[in-house]
């Protein structure tokens, strides 16, 4: 798991406990969850800034990041869907 998901889990755990043991109203729980999600997003944006924009050679890192984490899974999914379509194709 990524660090971001573990941060989110740790921050949401008290809300689950308070809801389970003290019957906290859902409205207050929703406000807390929205607040936690905003904090986690801000921290993830800061982490991306810290990784990619603190150095002068950040453009290469950004290209590699998007190729590895954005393009590769999309290309793998596309290839899997093409192979599945070829397997399921019926010839008339």
C-alpha positions as CSV (number, residue, x, y, z in Angstrom):
1,X,0.0,0.0,0.0
2,X,1.1,3.5,-0.6
3,X,1.9,6.0,2.1
4,X,-1.2,8.1,1.1
5,X,-3.6,5.2,1.7
6,X,-2.1,4.4,5.1
7,X,-2.3,8.0,6.1
8,X,-6.0,8.1,5.1
9,X,-6.6,4.8,7.0
10,X,-5.0,6.1,10.2
11,X,-6.9,9.4,10.0
12,X,-10.3,7.6,9.4
13,X,-9.8,5.0,12.1
14,X,-10.9,7.3,15.0
15,X,-14.1,8.2,13.1
16,X,-14.9,4.5,12.8
17,X,-14.4,3.9,16.5
18,X,-16.4,6.9,17.6
19,X,-19.2,5.9,15.2
20,X,-19.2,2.3,16.5
21,X,-18.9,3.0,20.2
22,X,-20.5,6.4,20.8
23,X,-23.1,6.4,17.9
24,X,-21.8,9.7,16.4
25,X,-24.4,11.2,14.0
26,X,-23.6,10.5,10.3
27,X,-23.6,14.3,9.5
28,X,-20.7,14.9,11.8
29,X,-18.9,11.8,10.5
30,X,-19.4,13.1,6.9
31,X,-17.9,16.5,7.8
32,X,-14.9,14.7,9.4
33,X,-14.4,12.4,6.4
34,X,-14.5,15.4,4.0
35,X,-12.0,17.3,6.1
36,X,-9.7,14.3,6.2
37,X,-9.9,13.8,2.4
38,X,-9.0,17.5,1.9
39,X,-6.0,17.2,4.2
40,X,-4.8,14.0,2.5
41,X,-5.2,15.7,-1.0
42,X,-3.2,18.7,0.2
43,X,-0.5,16.5,1.6
44,X,-0.3,14.5,-1.7
45,X,0.0,17.7,-3.7
46,X,2.8,18.8,-1.5
47,X,4.6,15.5,-1.8
48,X,4.3,15.7,-5.6
49,X,5.7,19.2,-5.5
50,X,8.5,18.1,-3.2
51,X,9.5,15.2,-5.5
52,X,9.2,16.9,-8.9
53,X,9.7,20.6,-8.6
54,X,12.4,21.0,-6.0
55,X,15.1,20.3,-8.6
56,X,15.9,21.9,-12.0
57,X,15.7,18.6,-13.9
58,X,12.1,18.0,-12.9
59,X,10.8,17.7,-16.5
60,X,12.5,14.3,-17.0
61,X,11.0,13.0,-13.7
62,X,7.6,14.2,-14.7
63,X,7.7,12.4,-18.0
64,X,8.9,9.2,-16.4
65,X,6.3,9.5,-13.7
66,X,3.4,9.9,-16.2
67,X,4.8,7.1,-18.4
68,X,5.1,4.7,-15.5
69,X,2.0,5.5,-13.5
70,X,-0.4,6.8,-16.1
71,X,0.4,5.5,-19.5
72,X,1.6,1.9,-18.8
73,X,-1.6,0.7,-17.0
74,X,-3.7,2.3,-19.7
75,X,-1.7,0.5,-22.5
76,X,-1.8,-2.7,-20.6
77,X,-5.6,-2.4,-20.2
78,X,-5.9,-1.6,-23.9
79,X,-3.8,-4.7,-24.9
80,X,-5.9,-6.9,-22.5
81,X,-9.1,-5.7,-24.0
82,X,-7.9,-6.2,-27.6
83,X,-6.8,-9.8,-26.7
84,X,-10.1,-10.5,-25.0
85,X,-12.0,-9.2,-28.0
86,X,-10.0,-11.4,-30.3
87,X,-10.6,-14.4,-28.1
88,X,-14.4,-13.7,-27.8
89,X,-14.8,-12.9,-31.5
90,X,-17.1,-15.3,-33.3
91,X,-16.4,-16.1,-37.0
92,X,-19.4,-16.4,-39.3
